[in-house]
Amino acid sequence: MSAPLAPVRVVLVGLGPVGVRFAEELLPELAAGRILLTIVGAEQHAPYNRVLVAEYAAGEIERDDLVMADPDELRAAGAEILTGVAATRVDRAARVVELSDGRAVPYDRLVLATGARAIVPHLDGLAQTGPAAAEQEHTLTEGVCVLRTPEDAERVRRVVAAGGRVVVLGAGVLGIELALLLARAGAVPHIAHFGPMPMPRQLDRGAASVLASALASAGVHVVPHTRAEAIIAREDEHGARRFRALVSSDGRRIEGDLLVLSCGVRARSELAEAAGLRTGRGVLVDERLRSWTDPAIHAIGDCAHVADPRHRHDARVPGGPSGLIGPGWRQAEHLARSLSAELDGMEPEPFEEEVPAVVALKAEQVDLVSAGDVSTDPFAPVPADESAPGVAMWADPQHGTYVKMVTEGGVLTGFVAVGLPRTAAELSVLYARRAELPADRSLLLRLDAQEDAGPPATGRDATVCVCNGVTAGAIEDAVDDGCATVAEVGRCTRAGTGCGGCRARIAELLGSREAAPA
């Protein structure tokens, strides 16, 4: 009789949303004794959902609502969890991870789920101290923060409670969501951004114009064409330099009690780089989420740049992290399945992102959904030997509605919808299915008409929670099984536990299910 195989030692660096999902998916293998899992997390507190930190900052939810997992439950399931300690070095030759407290943890497989760090721009007068470890953030001038941790959110909460002025630098999705939340909470938000329009990566000029008007109506002061160069800081009563105003290159001053930097993120790949792993916009991994450099090391989530190794000689490798929680979760689930398949002697399937990225603005004041490339100009001249993409548009700026649909061969390749939630929901389903649009595009607009106020006919297969891939049918089944609240549906199906943008739709399904005759 052959001796039983020794369990595979897996070390996970990072205990954020993606790391937690990977650990949860491995629990059956831990119970079977086939994997020994050690998790290294730099933060002391329980794993939390970074995507919901803005809601916490604005007082929409409480701190306990951020918690994603109880470390004690993971420990009880067999995982060894080391919190408040950072991974400082990877010795690939010895297959050991060295920690900030002097310990060394051996591994057979190393999984990096270190996420991303907020980009801090260079501004005159802004003091910043670099992070002490790869998983920590910068320390900034008092009254200036990024929004990544509960502690950052608590700085914002104090200003909101006083009805203070908050300057948000950056008009991407997260910056706009934060400003809208702050306005609803009673603060006075200003969004300063470089360029003529907000969300330039997702919107065309028409959608951006309608969004800017909606922001103004919601109480958000938008300051475009702002090339931020400096901050003004003055000593407070404790002798600390505290933010007072943002200064642009043309001399304009935007005064405030707090400056929130929302200037994008960058993958935390320092640990991988120091270990000699190839990086691009993150740790470069192949279709099995293995490092191009070392197949014993994997990366998932915002620190992973999934790309074909055939690009290894390219100066700039195409692609990069999506910055969305859904793709990170799907990578975590896939890698856990792959490790299980290897233990069973099977060849793991390659990772493919099956659900195209759809960006939805999480705000009650504004309905905005965008996907794909919507930059196509329908009136641009087309060379005689080329065929132009199909473009259908509808604009009613006075009433805050706009939609643009881009097709190739009738198949939807990109869209943006503002102020048309039911049209946006239908387009999201068609985009995810790579389906053709109806020949009469105006049929989609009628979904938001008052006389057609019923839900769009997407059926039980319609994806409600894009982050977790949960369908309307799965939610309806959970309700039939006794789930009576959005939180209970989330615990049963995981719907609504990612970005939170689908929680209103889940509540709608709950209401319609309760109202349906027995």
One Martini backbone bead per residue (centre of mass of N, CA, C, O) as a GRO file, in nm:
protein
  518
    1MET     BB    1   0.096   0.037   0.024
    2SER     BB    2   0.067   0.359  -0.025
    3ALA     BB    3   0.148   0.650   0.082
    4PRO     BB    4   0.026   0.928   0.178
    5LEU     BB    5  -0.007   1.234   0.081
    6ALA     BB    6   0.105   1.528   0.131
    7PRO     BB    7   0.010   1.820   0.202
    8VAL     BB    8  -0.054   2.121   0.061
    9ARG     BB    9   0.123   2.425   0.081
   10VAL     BB   10  -0.064   2.721   0.135
   11VAL     BB   11   0.004   3.066   0.064
   12LEU     BB   12  -0.168   3.364   0.167
   13VAL     BB   13  -0.147   3.702   0.046
   14GLY     BB   14  -0.416   3.831   0.170
   15LEU     BB   15  -0.740   3.965   0.336
   16GLY     BB   16  -0.943   4.026   0.129
   17PRO     BB   17  -1.201   3.962  -0.073
   18VAL     BB   18  -1.033   3.762  -0.252
   19GLY     BB   19  -0.893   3.598  -0.030
   20VAL     BB   20  -1.150   3.501   0.109
   21ARG     BB   21  -1.270   3.347  -0.129
   22PHE     BB   22  -1.039   3.147  -0.161
   23ALA     BB   23  -1.057   3.026   0.123
   24GLU     BB   24  -1.352   2.928   0.109
   25GLU     BB   25  -1.305   2.736  -0.143
   26LEU     BB   26  -1.084   2.550   0.030
   27LEU     BB   27  -1.226   2.411   0.275
   28PRO     BB   28  -1.270   2.115   0.175
   29GLU     BB   29  -0.959   2.056   0.160
   30LEU     BB   30  -0.904   2.100   0.458
   31ALA     BB   31  -1.101   1.884   0.567
   32ALA     BB   32  -0.943   1.651   0.393
   33GLY     BB   33  -0.619   1.714   0.419
   34ARG     BB   34  -0.487   1.833   0.133
   35ILE     BB   35  -0.467   2.124   0.274
   36LEU     BB   36  -0.248   2.388   0.383
   37LEU     BB   37  -0.346   2.702   0.529
   38THR     BB   38  -0.185   3.024   0.499
   39ILE     BB   39  -0.253   3.352   0.632
   40VAL     BB   40  -0.152   3.686   0.530
   41GLY     BB   41  -0.219   3.987   0.729
   42ALA     BB   42  -0.162   4.326   0.794
   43GLU     BB   43  -0.424   4.351   0.929
   44GLN     BB   44  -0.607   4.333   1.231
   45HIS     BB   45  -0.876   4.318   1.120
   46ALA     BB   46  -1.133   4.213   0.979
   47PRO     BB   47  -1.250   4.135   0.696
   48TYR     BB   48  -1.325   4.370   0.429
   49ASN     BB   49  -1.527   4.579   0.219
   50ARG     BB   50  -1.400   4.817   0.015
   51VAL     BB   51  -1.651   4.893  -0.166
   52LEU     BB   52  -1.814   5.005   0.115
   53VAL     BB   53  -1.657   5.253   0.238
   54ALA     BB   54  -1.826   5.494   0.135
   55GLU     BB   55  -2.084   5.425   0.292
   56TYR     BB   56  -1.949   5.456   0.567
   57ALA     BB   57  -1.855   5.751   0.535
   58ALA     BB   58  -2.175   5.848   0.492
   59GLY     BB   59  -2.365   5.660   0.692
   60GLU     BB   60  -2.517   5.408   0.553
   61ILE     BB   61  -2.325   5.233   0.725
   62GLU     BB   62  -2.168   5.009   0.930
   63ARG     BB   63  -1.889   4.853   1.022
   64ASP     BB   64  -2.013   4.563   1.039
   65ASP     BB   65  -2.101   4.568   0.727
   66LEU     BB   66  -1.799   4.512   0.616
   67VAL     BB   67  -1.787   4.234   0.704
   68MET     BB   68  -1.693   3.908   0.552
   69ALA     BB   69  -1.525   3.761   0.790
   70ASP     BB   70  -1.435   3.517   1.032
   71PRO     BB   71  -1.137   3.416   1.142
   72ASP     BB   72  -1.235   3.195   1.342
   73GLU     BB   73  -1.382   3.025   1.127
   74LEU     BB   74  -1.130   2.963   0.957
   75ARG     BB   75  -0.973   2.829   1.184
   76ALA     BB   76  -1.184   2.606   1.245
   77ALA     BB   77  -1.140   2.493   0.938
   78GLY     BB   78  -0.788   2.508   0.933
   79ALA     BB   79  -0.673   2.785   0.927
   80GLU     BB   80  -0.390   2.992   0.920
   81ILE     BB   81  -0.382   3.313   1.088
   82LEU     BB   82  -0.190   3.616   1.012
   83THR     BB   83  -0.211   3.912   1.183
   84GLY     BB   84  -0.029   4.206   1.173
   85VAL     BB   85   0.142   4.087   0.925
   86ALA     BB   86   0.408   4.101   0.689
   87ALA     BB   87   0.525   4.049   0.378
   88THR     BB   88   0.880   4.094   0.279
   89ARG     BB   89   0.968   3.802   0.150
   90VAL     BB   90   1.069   3.593  -0.131
   91ASP     BB   91   1.199   3.261  -0.135
   92ARG     BB   92   1.213   3.070  -0.411
   93ALA     BB   93   1.427   2.852  -0.357
   94ALA     BB   94   1.296   2.777  -0.058
   95ARG     BB   95   0.998   2.833  -0.028
   96VAL     BB   96   0.966   3.129   0.132
   97VAL     BB   97   0.802   3.341   0.369
   98GLU     BB   98   0.879   3.650   0.492
   99LEU     BB   99   0.833   3.823   0.796
  100SER     BB  100   0.812   4.104   1.008
  101ASP     BB  101   0.857   3.899   1.278
  102GLY     BB  102   1.073   3.665   1.149
  103ARG     BB  103   0.918   3.471   1.010
  104ALA     BB  104   0.885   3.149   0.828
  105VAL     BB  105   0.694   3.036   0.540
  106PRO     BB  106   0.619   2.758   0.388
  107TYR     BB  107   0.584   2.644   0.036
  108ASP     BB  108   0.419   2.521  -0.263
  109ARG     BB  109   0.201   2.756  -0.271
  110LEU     BB  110   0.163   3.092  -0.392
  111VAL     BB  111  -0.074   3.356  -0.305
  112LEU     BB  112  -0.153   3.664  -0.453
  113ALA     BB  113  -0.375   3.918  -0.265
  114THR     BB  114  -0.283   4.248  -0.244
  115GLY     BB  115  -0.393   4.431  -0.450
  116ALA     BB  116  -0.438   4.785  -0.411
  117ARG     BB  117  -0.318   5.122  -0.448
  118ALA     BB  118  -0.339   5.438  -0.399
  119ILE     BB  119  -0.297   5.720  -0.576
  120VAL     BB  120  -0.048   5.974  -0.513
  121PRO     BB  121  -0.009   6.279  -0.586
  122HIS     BB  122   0.190   6.548  -0.677
  123LEU     BB  123   0.187   6.802  -0.423
  124ASP     BB  124   0.227   7.091  -0.311
  125GLY     BB  125   0.235   7.049   0.047
  126LEU     BB  126   0.238   6.734   0.041
  127ALA     BB  127   0.268   6.510   0.287
  128GLN     BB  128   0.455   6.192   0.266
  129THR     BB  129   0.460   5.855   0.379
  130GLY     BB  130   0.568   5.572   0.321
  131PRO     BB  131   0.520   5.255   0.329
  132ALA     BB  132   0.624   4.996   0.546
  133ALA     BB  133   0.442   4.808   0.363
  134ALA     BB  134   0.290   4.651   0.098
  135GLU     BB  135  -0.010   4.667   0.264
  136GLN     BB  136   0.024   4.972   0.298
  137GLU     BB  137  -0.017   5.311   0.350
  138HIS     BB  138  -0.003   5.630   0.337
  139THR     BB  139   0.107   5.925   0.501
  140LEU     BB  140  -0.072   6.226   0.550
  141THR     BB  141  -0.190   6.508   0.562
  142GLU     BB  142  -0.394   6.666   0.737
  143GLY     BB  143  -0.701   6.635   0.561
  144VAL     BB  144  -0.578   6.386   0.398
  145CYS     BB  145  -0.715   6.124   0.179
  146VAL     BB  146  -0.802   5.821   0.123
  147LEU     BB  147  -1.036   5.532   0.024
  148ARG     BB  148  -0.970   5.208   0.187
  149THR     BB  149  -1.040   5.237   0.493
  150PRO     BB  150  -1.202   5.270   0.788
  151GLU     BB  151  -1.023   5.505   0.882
  152ASP     BB  152  -1.080   5.687   0.644
  153ALA     BB  153  -1.389   5.696   0.684
  154GLU     BB  154  -1.379   5.833   0.968
  155ARG     BB  155  -1.276   6.103   0.867
  156VAL     BB  156  -1.524   6.164   0.695
  157ARG     BB  157  -1.750   6.140   0.909
  158ARG     BB  158  -1.667   6.389   1.077
  159VAL     BB  159  -1.730   6.594   0.852
  160VAL     BB  160  -2.022   6.516   0.796
  161ALA     BB  161  -2.134   6.569   1.086
  162ALA     BB  162  -2.050   6.892   1.037
  163GLY     BB  163  -2.111   6.982   0.737
  164GLY     BB  164  -1.875   6.975   0.553
  165ARG     BB  165  -1.603   7.019   0.329
  166VAL     BB  166  -1.550   6.823   0.028
  167VAL     BB  167  -1.269   6.728  -0.163
  168VAL     BB  168  -1.261   6.570  -0.482
  169LEU     BB  169  -0.998   6.403  -0.652
  170GLY     BB  170  -1.172   6.288  -0.900
  171ALA     BB  171  -1.396   6.148  -1.184
  172GLY     BB  172  -1.463   5.874  -1.117
  173VAL     BB  173  -1.659   5.643  -0.995
  174LEU     BB  174  -1.576   5.673  -0.691
  175GLY     BB  175  -1.586   5.983  -0.670
  176ILE     BB  176  -1.887   6.013  -0.747
  177GLU     BB  177  -2.013   5.833  -0.536
  178LEU     BB  178  -1.909   5.989  -0.294
  179ALA     BB  179  -2.035   6.268  -0.355
  180LEU     BB  180  -2.330   6.169  -0.349
  181LEU     BB  181  -2.327   6.062  -0.060
  182LEU     BB  182  -2.247   6.332   0.076
  183ALA     BB  183  -2.487   6.500  -0.017
  184ARG     BB  184  -2.704   6.317   0.125
  185ALA     BB  185  -2.556   6.364   0.420
  186GLY     BB  186  -2.486   6.703   0.420
  187ALA     BB  187  -2.259   6.774   0.264
  188VAL     BB  188  -1.993   6.963   0.074
  189PRO     BB  189  -1.925   6.877  -0.247
  190HIS     BB  190  -1.624   6.855  -0.450
  191ILE     BB  191  -1.529   6.812  -0.796
  192ALA     BB  192  -1.202   6.758  -0.917
  193HIS     BB  193  -1.094   6.772  -1.269
  194PHE     BB  194  -0.930   6.661  -1.540
  195GLY     BB  195  -1.093   6.800  -1.781
  196PRO     BB  196  -1.426   6.814  -1.929
  197MET     BB  197  -1.506   6.514  -1.808
  198PRO     BB  198  -1.656   6.265  -1.662
  199MET     BB  199  -1.576   5.951  -1.698
  200PRO     BB  200  -1.386   5.905  -1.968
  201ARG     BB  201  -1.371   5.578  -1.987
  202GLN     BB  202  -1.713   5.542  -2.009
  203LEU     BB  203  -1.779   5.812  -2.166
  204ASP     BB  204  -1.938   6.032  -2.349
  205ARG     BB  205  -2.032   6.348  -2.401
  206GLY     BB  206  -2.337   6.313  -2.353
  207ALA     BB  207  -2.331   6.157  -2.084
  208ALA     BB  208  -2.152   6.361  -1.929
  209SER     BB  209  -2.349   6.598  -1.945
  210VAL     BB  210  -2.584   6.464  -1.792
  211LEU     BB  211  -2.424   6.399  -1.537
  212ALA     BB  212  -2.340   6.688  -1.457
  213SER     BB  213  -2.633   6.782  -1.410
  214ALA     BB  214  -2.702   6.570  -1.193
  215LEU     BB  215  -2.490   6.658  -0.989
  216ALA     BB  216  -2.592   6.946  -0.947
  217SER     BB  217  -2.880   6.859  -0.851
  218ALA     BB  218  -2.743   6.691  -0.597
  219GLY     BB  219  -2.502   6.900  -0.480
  220VAL     BB  220  -2.259   6.888  -0.682
  221HIS     BB  221  -1.947   7.035  -0.730
  222VAL     BB  222  -1.813   7.098  -1.047
  223VAL     BB  223  -1.448   7.102  -1.146
  224PRO     BB  224  -1.316   7.149  -1.425
  225HIS     BB  225  -1.004   7.187  -1.544
  226THR     BB  226  -0.811   7.055  -1.306
  227ARG     BB  227  -0.476   7.128  -1.229
  228ALA     BB  228  -0.328   6.996  -0.979
  229GLU     BB  229  -0.053   7.137  -0.759
  230ALA     BB  230  -0.176   7.216  -0.464
  231ILE     BB  231  -0.166   7.286  -0.115
  232ILE     BB  232  -0.325   7.426   0.167
  233ALA     BB  233  -0.168   7.463   0.490
  234ARG     BB  234  -0.250   7.475   0.842
  235GLU     BB  235  -0.228   7.532   1.163
  236ASP     BB  236  -0.348   7.395   1.433
  237GLU     BB  237  -0.409   7.370   1.777
  238HIS     BB  238  -0.175   7.121   1.765
  239GLY     BB  239   0.046   7.196   1.525
  240ALA     BB  240  -0.084   7.086   1.270
  241ARG     BB  241  -0.099   7.025   0.943
  242ARG     BB  242  -0.388   7.149   0.754
  243PHE     BB  243  -0.620   7.135   0.536
  244ARG     BB  244  -0.776   7.407   0.310
  245ALA     BB  245  -0.664   7.382  -0.006
  246LEU     BB  246  -0.697   7.365  -0.355
  247VAL     BB  247  -0.458   7.407  -0.624
  248SER     BB  248  -0.434   7.533  -0.937
  249SER     BB  249  -0.260   7.632  -1.222
  250ASP     BB  250  -0.467   7.901  -1.241
  251GLY     BB  251  -0.520   7.974  -0.911
  252ARG     BB  252  -0.732   7.812  -0.803
  253ARG     BB  253  -0.954   7.773  -0.515
  254ILE     BB  254  -1.049   7.486  -0.308
  255GLU     BB  255  -1.225   7.477  -0.035
  256GLY     BB  256  -1.173   7.277   0.275
  257ASP     BB  257  -1.177   7.010   0.528
  258LEU     BB  258  -1.135   6.790   0.291
  259LEU     BB  259  -0.917   6.559   0.111
  260VAL     BB  260  -0.996   6.334  -0.155
  261LEU     BB  261  -0.823   6.079  -0.314
  262SER     BB  262  -0.934   5.988  -0.666
  263CYS     BB  263  -0.663   5.859  -0.872
  264GLY     BB  264  -0.653   5.571  -0.839
  265VAL     BB  265  -0.475   5.259  -0.899
  266ARG     BB  266  -0.217   5.025  -0.782
  267ALA     BB  267  -0.050   4.757  -0.781
  268ARG     BB  268   0.070   4.527  -0.537
  269SER     BB  269   0.406   4.435  -0.654
  270GLU     BB  270   0.664   4.446  -0.472
  271LEU     BB  271   0.705   4.154  -0.381
  272ALA     BB  272   0.735   4.037  -0.667
  273GLU     BB  273   0.967   4.212  -0.770
  274ALA     BB  274   1.173   4.130  -0.545
  275ALA     BB  275   1.145   3.816  -0.654
  276GLY     BB  276   1.155   3.838  -0.987
  277LEU     BB  277   0.889   3.901  -1.106
  278ARG     BB  278   0.686   3.953  -1.359
  279THR     BB  279   0.563   4.280  -1.459
  280GLY     BB  280   0.308   4.517  -1.515
  281ARG     BB  281   0.001   4.604  -1.392
  282GLY     BB  282   0.108   4.342  -1.261
  283VAL     BB  283   0.109   4.022  -1.208
  284LEU     BB  284   0.214   3.799  -1.435
  285VAL     BB  285  -0.032   3.581  -1.576
  286ASP     BB  286  -0.185   3.310  -1.682
  287GLU     BB  287  -0.457   3.097  -1.757
  288ARG     BB  288  -0.370   2.969  -1.450
  289LEU     BB  289  -0.256   3.198  -1.258
  290ARG     BB  290   0.048   3.198  -1.329
  291SER     BB  291   0.348   3.282  -1.320
  292TRP     BB  292   0.571   3.345  -1.564
  293THR     BB  293   0.827   3.276  -1.370
  294ASP     BB  294   0.649   3.102  -1.139
  295PRO     BB  295   0.437   2.822  -1.101
  296ALA     BB  296   0.418   2.846  -0.767
  297ILE     BB  297   0.290   3.127  -0.845
  298HIS     BB  298   0.013   3.336  -0.769
  299ALA     BB  299  -0.251   3.563  -0.898
  300ILE     BB  300  -0.516   3.779  -0.763
  301GLY     BB  301  -0.685   4.036  -0.872
  302ASP     BB  302  -0.547   4.361  -0.850
  303CYS     BB  303  -0.245   4.213  -0.882
  304ALA     BB  304  -0.346   4.091  -1.160
  305HIS     BB  305  -0.203   4.008  -1.490
  306VAL     BB  306  -0.372   3.880  -1.748
  307ALA     BB  307  -0.163   3.694  -1.986
  308ASP     BB  308  -0.001   3.606  -2.261
  309PRO     BB  309   0.323   3.479  -2.282
  310ARG     BB  310   0.367   3.572  -2.585
  311HIS     BB  311   0.421   3.880  -2.460
  312ARG     BB  312   0.712   3.877  -2.319
  313HIS     BB  313   0.855   4.073  -2.556
  314ASP     BB  314   0.691   4.304  -2.485
  315ALA     BB  315   0.697   4.621  -2.371
  316ARG     BB  316   0.367   4.609  -2.371
  317VAL     BB  317   0.126   4.457  -2.198
  318PRO     BB  318  -0.174   4.368  -2.238
  319GLY     BB  319  -0.387   4.486  -2.017
  320GLY     BB  320  -0.535   4.421  -1.686
  321PRO     BB  321  -0.675   4.517  -1.425
  322SER     BB  322  -1.015   4.602  -1.357
  323GLY     BB  323  -1.111   4.695  -1.048
  324LEU     BB  324  -1.309   4.459  -0.992
  325ILE     BB  325  -1.460   4.224  -0.787
  326GLY     BB  326  -1.572   4.001  -0.970
  327PRO     BB  327  -1.315   3.900  -1.119
  328GLY     BB  328  -1.164   3.827  -0.857
  329TRP     BB  329  -1.359   3.608  -0.763
  330ARG     BB  330  -1.334   3.427  -1.015
  331GLN     BB  331  -1.034   3.371  -0.974
  332ALA     BB  332  -1.052   3.241  -0.696
  333GLU     BB  333  -1.239   3.007  -0.776
  334HIS     BB  334  -1.062   2.891  -1.001
  335LEU     BB  335  -0.805   2.829  -0.837
  336ALA     BB  336  -0.935   2.634  -0.639
  337ARG     BB  337  -1.026   2.431  -0.855
  338SER     BB  338  -0.743   2.376  -0.972
  339LEU     BB  339  -0.615   2.253  -0.719
  340SER     BB  340  -0.817   2.022  -0.699
  341ALA     BB  341  -0.760   1.898  -0.977
  342GLU     BB  342  -0.462   1.831  -0.923
  343LEU     BB  343  -0.519   1.636  -0.683
  344ASP     BB  344  -0.692   1.451  -0.900
  345GLY     BB  345  -0.513   1.449  -1.178
  346MET     BB  346  -0.604   1.706  -1.329
  347GLU     BB  347  -0.661   1.935  -1.580
  348PRO     BB  348  -0.684   2.254  -1.578
  349GLU     BB  349  -0.866   2.506  -1.659
  350PRO     BB  350  -0.885   2.785  -1.816
  351PHE     BB  351  -0.906   3.119  -1.774
  352GLU     BB  352  -1.224   3.293  -1.818
  353GLU     BB  353  -1.393   3.587  -1.890
  354GLU     BB  354  -1.740   3.571  -1.923
  355VAL     BB  355  -1.798   3.859  -1.793
  356PRO     BB  356  -1.845   4.150  -1.890
  357ALA     BB  357  -1.782   4.466  -1.812
  358VAL     BB  358  -1.995   4.648  -1.583
  359VAL     BB  359  -2.077   4.987  -1.515
  360ALA     BB  360  -2.217   5.104  -1.203
  361LEU     BB  361  -2.376   5.353  -1.046
  362LYS     BB  362  -2.388   5.406  -0.693
  363ALA     BB  363  -2.695   5.583  -0.695
  364GLU     BB  364  -2.996   5.737  -0.629
  365GLN     BB  365  -2.972   6.005  -0.811
  366VAL     BB  366  -2.822   5.809  -1.032
  367ASP     BB  367  -2.856   5.647  -1.347
  368LEU     BB  368  -2.566   5.442  -1.442
  369VAL     BB  369  -2.458   5.262  -1.741
  370SER     BB  370  -2.156   5.082  -1.857
  371ALA     BB  371  -2.015   4.941  -2.173
  372GLY     BB  372  -1.758   4.944  -2.336
  373ASP     BB  373  -1.734   5.113  -2.644
  374VAL     BB  374  -1.858   5.474  -2.684
  375SER     BB  375  -1.675   5.662  -2.890
  376THR     BB  376  -1.838   5.652  -3.131
  377ASP     BB  377  -1.896   5.837  -3.424
  378PRO     BB  378  -2.181   5.858  -3.621
  379PHE     BB  379  -2.054   6.120  -3.810
  380ALA     BB  380  -1.816   5.988  -3.914
  381PRO     BB  381  -1.616   5.922  -4.154
  382VAL     BB  382  -1.600   5.649  -4.397
  383PRO     BB  383  -1.432   5.445  -4.557
  384ALA     BB  384  -1.506   5.261  -4.838
  385ASP     BB  385  -1.356   4.980  -4.711
  386GLU     BB  386  -1.546   5.035  -4.461
  387SER     BB  387  -1.727   4.954  -4.164
  388ALA     BB  388  -1.951   5.081  -3.954
  389PRO     BB  389  -2.071   5.110  -3.670
  390GLY     BB  390  -2.348   5.087  -3.490
  391VAL     BB  391  -2.567   5.372  -3.401
  392ALA     BB  392  -2.772   5.450  -3.114
  393MET     BB  393  -2.972   5.740  -3.008
  394TRP     BB  394  -3.071   5.915  -2.695
  395ALA     BB  395  -3.185   6.256  -2.606
  396ASP     BB  396  -3.282   6.425  -2.272
  397PRO     BB  397  -3.146   6.658  -2.087
  398GLN     BB  398  -3.385   6.797  -1.935
  399HIS     BB  399  -3.455   6.482  -1.808
  400GLY     BB  400  -3.187   6.299  -1.777
  401THR     BB  401  -3.154   6.144  -2.066
  402TYR     BB  402  -2.950   5.861  -2.199
  403VAL     BB  403  -2.854   5.677  -2.506
  404LYS     BB  404  -2.600   5.434  -2.621
  405MET     BB  405  -2.553   5.216  -2.911
  406VAL     BB  406  -2.318   4.960  -3.001
  407THR     BB  407  -2.260   4.784  -3.313
  408GLU     BB  408  -2.182   4.451  -3.462
  409GLY     BB  409  -2.386   4.290  -3.654
  410GLY     BB  410  -2.609   4.366  -3.414
  411VAL     BB  411  -2.407   4.346  -3.184
  412LEU     BB  412  -2.342   4.428  -2.867
  413THR     BB  413  -2.041   4.637  -2.766
  414GLY     BB  414  -2.188   4.904  -2.648
  415PHE     BB  415  -2.290   5.118  -2.361
  416VAL     BB  416  -2.506   5.397  -2.248
  417ALA     BB  417  -2.701   5.486  -1.945
  418VAL     BB  418  -2.921   5.761  -1.847
  419GLY     BB  419  -3.214   5.751  -1.665
  420LEU     BB  420  -3.251   5.418  -1.764
  421PRO     BB  421  -3.285   5.143  -1.587
  422ARG     BB  422  -3.434   4.931  -1.772
  423THR     BB  423  -3.263   4.960  -2.018
  424ALA     BB  424  -2.995   4.893  -1.877
  425ALA     BB  425  -3.070   4.607  -1.788
  426GLU     BB  426  -3.117   4.492  -2.072
  427LEU     BB  427  -2.838   4.566  -2.191
  428SER     BB  428  -2.670   4.399  -1.992
  429VAL     BB  429  -2.776   4.126  -2.085
  430LEU     BB  430  -2.704   4.150  -2.387
  431TYR     BB  431  -2.401   4.195  -2.342
  432ALA     BB  432  -2.336   3.931  -2.184
  433ARG     BB  433  -2.462   3.753  -2.436
  434ARG     BB  434  -2.397   3.872  -2.713
  435ALA     BB  435  -2.644   4.015  -2.837
  436GLU     BB  436  -2.897   4.114  -3.024
  437LEU     BB  437  -3.071   4.367  -3.137
  438PRO     BB  438  -3.334   4.512  -3.212
  439ALA     BB  439  -3.423   4.663  -3.495
  440ASP     BB  440  -3.595   4.833  -3.292
  441ARG     BB  441  -3.449   5.031  -3.060
  442SER     BB  442  -3.701   5.179  -2.927
  443LEU     BB  443  -3.808   4.943  -2.753
  444LEU     BB  444  -3.614   4.990  -2.510
  445LEU     BB  445  -3.728   5.269  -2.413
  446ARG     BB  446  -4.018   5.160  -2.319
  447LEU     BB  447  -3.933   5.039  -2.038
  448ASP     BB  448  -3.945   5.353  -1.907
  449ALA     BB  449  -4.230   5.377  -1.938
  450GLN     BB  450  -4.512   5.423  -1.758
  451GLU     BB  451  -4.695   5.207  -1.917
  452ASP     BB  452  -4.411   5.010  -1.878
  453ALA     BB  453  -4.347   4.933  -1.550
  454GLY     BB  454  -4.253   4.669  -1.587
  455PRO     BB  455  -4.048   4.427  -1.603
  456PRO     BB  456  -3.823   4.300  -1.784
  457ALA     BB  457  -3.803   4.021  -2.019
  458THR     BB  458  -3.544   3.824  -1.885
  459GLY     BB  459  -3.586   3.643  -1.655
  460ARG     BB  460  -3.425   3.402  -1.457
  461ASP     BB  461  -3.139   3.445  -1.622
  462ALA     BB  462  -3.093   3.709  -1.510
  463THR     BB  463  -2.845   3.920  -1.407
  464VAL     BB  464  -2.810   4.085  -1.099
  465CYS     BB  465  -2.525   3.983  -0.986
  466VAL     BB  466  -2.224   4.040  -1.124
  467CYS     BB  467  -2.005   3.971  -0.914
  468ASN     BB  468  -2.155   3.661  -0.860
  469GLY     BB  469  -2.362   3.551  -1.077
  470VAL     BB  470  -2.668   3.622  -0.998
  471THR     BB  471  -2.986   3.534  -1.044
  472ALA     BB  472  -3.319   3.577  -1.033
  473GLY     BB  473  -3.386   3.279  -0.974
  474ALA     BB  474  -3.205   3.245  -0.722
  475ILE     BB  475  -3.352   3.462  -0.557
  476GLU     BB  476  -3.636   3.344  -0.569
  477ASP     BB  477  -3.560   3.079  -0.430
  478ALA     BB  478  -3.465   3.207  -0.164
  479VAL     BB  479  -3.737   3.330  -0.093
  480ASP     BB  480  -3.897   3.058  -0.095
  481ASP     BB  481  -3.690   2.951   0.145
  482GLY     BB  482  -3.709   3.237   0.351
  483CYS     BB  483  -3.600   3.492   0.245
  484ALA     BB  484  -3.664   3.847   0.368
  485THR     BB  485  -3.383   3.982   0.299
  486VAL     BB  486  -3.105   4.106   0.165
  487ALA     BB  487  -2.910   3.973   0.366
  488GLU     BB  488  -3.022   3.683   0.338
  489VAL     BB  489  -2.967   3.657   0.037
  490GLY     BB  490  -2.661   3.698   0.064
  491ARG     BB  491  -2.603   3.448   0.246
  492CYS     BB  492  -2.725   3.241   0.032
  493THR     BB  493  -2.597   3.377  -0.267
  494ARG     BB  494  -2.413   3.664  -0.256
  495ALA     BB  495  -2.598   3.876  -0.319
  496GLY     BB  496  -2.481   4.209  -0.258
  497THR     BB  497  -2.158   4.156  -0.149
  498GLY     BB  498  -2.015   4.360  -0.319
  499CYS     BB  499  -2.086   4.664  -0.446
  500GLY     BB  500  -2.424   4.695  -0.406
  501GLY     BB  501  -2.586   4.776  -0.680
  502CYS     BB  502  -2.825   4.533  -0.644
  503ARG     BB  503  -3.006   4.581  -0.388
  504ALA     BB  504  -3.255   4.716  -0.511
  505ARG     BB  505  -3.332   4.472  -0.694
  506ILE     BB  506  -3.367   4.271  -0.464
  507ALA     BB  507  -3.593   4.427  -0.322
  508GLU     BB  508  -3.784   4.410  -0.564
  509LEU     BB  509  -3.805   4.099  -0.567
  510LEU     BB  510  -3.915   4.071  -0.285
  511GLY     BB  511  -4.173   4.237  -0.327
  512SER     BB  512  -4.288   4.072  -0.570
  513ARG     BB  513  -4.296   3.798  -0.419
  514GLU     BB  514  -4.486   3.887  -0.186
  515ALA     BB  515  -4.723   3.989  -0.390
  516ALA     BB  516  -4.761   3.723  -0.488
  517PRO     BB  517  -4.953   3.474  -0.540
  518ALA     BB  518  -4.984   3.151  -0.394
   0.00000   0.00000   0.00000
